[in-house]
Amino acid sequence: MLPDLTDLTDLTDFRTALSQAPGPDGDALSAAQDRNGQLTKPPGALGRLEDLAIWYAGWRGDARPQVKAPQVVVFAGNHGVTAQGVSAFPAEVTAQMVLNFQHGGAAINQLAGAAGARLDVHALDLDRPTDDFTKGPAMSEADLLDALRTGWAAVDPSADLLVVGEMGIGNTTPAAALACALYGGDAGDWTGRGTGVDAAGLANKTRVVAEGVALHGGSDDGLEILRCLGGREIAAMAGAIAAARVLRIPVILDGFICTAAAACLARVSGAALDHAVAGHQSAESAHASLLQKLGKQPLLSLGLRLGEGSGGALAINILKSAVACHSGMATFAEAGVTDG
C-alpha cells in the first residue's frame, strides 16, 4: 500500500517514506538466481539480460515474473530562468507539446504504444513558471511539496514497471545546475546544448548555471537543492520515482533531466535508486558523467536527446525481453537437455 502523502505539510514524511522503503524480496531474488542457473543456455550467455531479469524478479517478489502493466508518466513545467535566453525555443512550446502528447502525436506516444505501456501526462502550473534561480530559489517549499505530491500520486500502484519523463522548455539548465550543486566541478562540466543553442548560447547558459549554483549550492540536502535549482516537473519525477521505490515498482530512468531528479533522491537516501536502471545514455554532454556518479550503466546509447521519457520507454522492451527469457525458457530438466 502506498502511503498517502496527499496531506503532506513538510518534507519529513517524504524523507521518512523514502528512507524506510523496503528492499527487494530476498527469497524471490535467490530463487530467480537459482532458476537462471538451470535455464537451457551456457552460464552467462545472455549477458546483462540475466542480471536485469534477476533484479526485476527481486523487486517484484516473484522468481518467475512477467512485465504486463508498464506505465510511462510525463510531467511538464515551465521555468523562469528561460527569460535569460537559455533555450533555443520559447516557453510556450511546453503547453503546445502537452497538447501534442494528449492528442497522441509525439514520439513518446509511439514509443509507449510500441512497448505496450500506459501513458499519462501531468502539466504542473504552466502559467506560473518557477522563479529565476539566479535571483532566488526556483520554488517555495509549498511549490516543491505540491510537485512531489503530484508525482507521488501519478504512480499507478498496479503498474509493474515505471518510466518517468518530462517536458519543459529550458529544463536542461536546472538539470545542469542540480548536477553541479550535487557533485561539484565547474558549471561547464555539466552544461550542454540542450535543444541546440549555439556557442554563444552555451556560454550564456553556463553562466546562468554557475550563478545559480553560487547562490544556492551550499546545501548538502538533495531536496533543498531541488527546491532552489529545480523545477516542478523535475520535482514531480522525483516524487514518482520515490513512490515507485516504496511500492517496489522497478523504474527505468530516462535522460539527463530525469537522472538529475533521481540524483536528488540519492542524496536523501543511499538506497533510493536501488529499484532503478538507466534506460539510455543521451547525447546531452553531461549525462554520462551523471550516470557514472550514480553507478548506473545505461541499457542503450542511441544519441537520443528528446526527453519525454523516450529513451526510458524504448528500453522497456529490453527489460521485457530479459524477463521473457528468464521466465519463459525451459530448464535443462524440463527440456530433457543434458546439463554439461
Secondary structure by P-SEA (a helix, b strand, c coil): ccccccccccaaaaaaaaaacccccaaaaaaaaaaaaacccccccccaaaaaaaaaaaaaccccccccbbbbbbbbbccccccccccccccaaaaaaaaaaaacccaaaaaaaaacbbbbbbbcccccccccccccccccaaaaaaaaaaaaaaccccccbbbbbcccccaaaaaaaaaaaaccccccccccccccccaaaaaaaaaaaaaaaaaccccccaaaaaaacccaaaaaaaaaaaaaaaacbbbbbbcaaaaaaaaaaaaacccccccbbbcccccccaaaaaaaaaccccccccccccccaaaaaaaaaaaaaaaaaaaccccccccccccc
